[in-house]
Structures are given as structure tokens and as C-alpha cells.
Amino acid sequence: MTAAPEKPTSTEHRNPGITKKVAIKRTRTSPVKVFLRSVYWLITLAVIAIVLYISFEAGWMIYKNTAH
């Protein structure tokens, strides 16, 4: 049996003289998507605000009616 050839280590694979240039694709965000995302968040925040307001009003009415 012959011995298996040694695998080179990771430091031997790297050659500092060669640099790889990677181009990053810049995708433009669609204004329609930005608009829809902002409308979604506005509606979500409005619904949360309405729920909190109704809860506060209901709690205030219960407090006022039980205080007497």
C-alpha cells in the first residue's frame, strides 16, 4: 500500500498576489414597493392606535361608573 498524498493546508492554497474582484449588483428599489410598504405600516400603526384608544376609553368608562 502506498501512502495517500498529503493535502495542502488552507494557507498554502491562498495566494496573496491574486485578488478576485467581485461586482455587486445594485438593484433599484421600486417606488411602488416603497409606497405599498409605507402604506402597510401606516395602516398597521393606525389599527394599533385605534385599538389602544378604544381600550383606554372602555377602561375609563368602567372606572368612572364604578367610582360612584
N, C-alpha and C positions, 0 to 999 in steps of 0.2 A: 504494500500500500504506500502511496505517495502522500505526503502532507499537502493539505489544501493551501493554496497561495494566500498570504495574508491580505486582508482587505485594507486599503488605505484609510487612515483616520480622516475625520471631517476637516481637520486643519490642513491636511495635505491636499484635499480637494479644492480648497479656496485659493484663488489666485488674486492677490490684491491689485494686480495690474489691469485686470479686466473688470470694467463696470458695466452693468446692464442698465440701460435707460428704459424706464417704464413710463409709457404715456398714459395719463389718467384721462378717461373720457369725462367731459363735463356735460352733464345732462341739464338742460334748461327746464326749470320747473314751470309747469303750465299755469297760466294765470287763472284758468277755470278751476283747477285743483286747489290753488291757494284760496280762491274765493269760497269754494264749497267747504273747505276745511275751516275757514274763519266763520262761515255761517253755521256750521255744525257746532262749533264751540260757543258761539253766541246763543244758539237755541238751548244747548245743554246748560249753560250758566243761567239763562233766563228761567228754565224749568226748575233748577235747584233753588233759585231766588224765590220763585212763586211758592214752592213747597215750604220753604223756611218761613215766608211771610204768613201763609195760611196756618202753619203750626203755631207761630207766635200769636196770631190773632185768636186762635182757638184756646190756647193756654191762657191768654189774657182774659178772655170772656169767662172761662171756668174760674179763674182766680177772683174776678170781680163778683161773680154770682155766689161763690162760697164764702166770701168775706163778710157778707151781711148776716 
